[in-house]
Amino acid sequence: MTSRKRTLFFLGALALLSTAVWAGPRSGDAGIKLRVTAEQANVREKPDIVSAILQQFPEGATLEAERKEGEWYAVLVEKEGGGFVLGYIHESLVAVIEPSPAPPQKEPVKKEPQAAQPVEVKQEPRPAAPQVPPASKGVTGREKFSLVLWIGGRRAEVGDLNDGAEGLARYYESRLSAVADGEVDPVHFGFLFGVEVRIPVAPGFYLAVGAGRTSAEASSTVNYEGGSSEAVYSTQPAVRMTPISLAVMIYPLRFVYAKAGVDFTLARCAYLYRLTTPGPNVQEESWQEWDGKATSSGFGYQIGFGVEWPIASFVSLVTELAYRYSRFDGFEGENLYRESTGYESSEAGTMYRIEASTGGPATFPLVFIRNKVPTEAGVMEVRKAELDLSGYSLKLGLSIRF
């Protein structure tokens, strides 16, 4: 064979070999097809169980993985604003689907290299994937509801109940012509606890149904010196509130929400007034006491906002600041009057606010439960007592998503 023939033969063999390399099947071009076998599967930002969730897929959804890293498959998921991002899904949540038979090979054709690269064509997620709302909206595809357990504090004005406790202290100071040593502490702040169920309605939109309990009380003692008698006045106003609420929640950001709704509040208030006049010894001191309890109910509203901090896949810490308007009257109950002599009587009726006078120009607000509208001497004005339970609350909660 001549040198020219050997050269032509070598070039022809090289061309056939190049064509076979470009056109032949390549073991790694096809992706790993997966099917979700769990009720809900999380695709995370990193191959770590505590990593942020990028997207969630329901049972039966199909995915395509580029590769496997240890116990995790690397898959492409669609971003909310368009495009794709690489995420990771654990092998325990999916099953590998057998790849489809390879298409028949074509005759070797000498073409540009890019025409023979099927690996460049990547499958997008199945139609089921876009039906899952993005994680940033606060509602996941398989989430049914969330349960939130609350603790915190609430401040309320209270109103007439505090005025009555303070007014009676000043009433006795005027009547005894004495000097009061001490102040009456109003009841404003109480601790609260409660529970709330949040039901997802649409991406970023919830209905919230809740109930709670707030209790608050304050105890005070005032000593009277000089005047016609030395005496000790003690008082203990108390309030208990049980609000039942229905609210809507909107998530403008991933972990921040705004909230507004209506409340129906069951309220119970109590007062305790006691005037003690010392004697030569403890056995000879005299006292008289008014112990009243009344209940009422009414509607109000609430507005607020909250922030969530995820600490696990389905558990978050929640803090919420809210304002509640709740103001109503019509308190009905019973007043029990007792004396050191053993005398005792009870009176059921309505709780009234009374402007009373000791004979001078000054008047003092008093709050008592009476079976009829008071008309005694010294009574200037009478109306039903009103409680202003409006105020701010700050709560810390634990949210569990199901």
LINCORHU-V928900 format. One record per backbone hydrogen bond with DSSP energy under -1.0 kcal/mol. CO is the residue of the C=O (numbers start at 1). NH is the residue of the N-H. If there is no record, write none. Layout:
co	nh
CO	NH
CO	NH
//
This chain:
co	nh
2	6
3	7
4	8
5	9
6	10
7	11
8	12
9	13
10	14
11	15
12	16
13	17
14	18
15	19
16	20
17	21
18	22
19	23
20	24
26	28
26	29
32	65
33	97
34	63
35	95
36	60
39	59
41	57
43	54
43	55
44	88
46	48
48	51
52	45
55	43
57	41
58	61
61	36
62	126
63	34
65	32
67	74
69	72
71	91
72	69
73	89
74	66
75	87
77	85
79	82
83	79
85	77
87	75
88	44
89	73
90	93
93	37
93	38
95	35
109	111
112	115
113	116
114	117
117	120
118	121
126	129
129	132
134	137
135	138
145	402
146	198
147	400
148	196
149	398
150	194
151	396
152	192
153	394
154	190
157	159
158	388
159	163
160	164
161	165
162	166
163	167
164	168
165	169
166	170
167	171
168	172
169	173
170	174
171	175
172	176
173	178
176	228
179	225
181	223
188	156
190	154
191	215
192	152
193	213
194	150
195	211
196	148
197	209
198	146
199	207
202	205
204	251
205	201
205	202
206	249
207	199
208	247
209	197
210	245
211	195
213	193
214	241
216	239
220	235
222	233
223	181
225	179
231	224
232	276
233	222
234	274
235	220
237	218
238	270
239	216
240	268
241	214
242	266
243	212
244	264
245	210
246	262
247	208
248	260
249	206
250	258
255	308
256	253
257	306
258	250
259	304
260	248
261	302
262	246
263	300
264	244
265	298
266	242
267	296
268	240
269	294
270	238
271	292
272	236
273	290
274	234
275	288
276	232
277	286
281	284
282	285
286	277
287	340
288	275
289	338
290	273
291	336
292	271
293	334
294	269
295	332
296	267
298	265
300	263
301	325
302	261
303	323
304	259
305	321
306	257
307	319
309	317
314	401
315	311
315	312
316	399
317	309
318	397
319	307
320	395
321	305
322	393
323	303
324	391
325	301
326	389
328	387
331	351
332	295
333	349
334	293
335	347
336	291
337	345
338	289
339	342
343	339
345	337
347	335
349	333
350	370
351	385
352	368
353	383
354	366
355	380
356	364
364	356
366	354
368	352
370	350
376	379
378	357
381	355
383	353
386	160
387	328
388	158
390	157
391	324
392	155
393	322
394	153
395	320
396	151
397	318
398	149
399	316
400	147
//
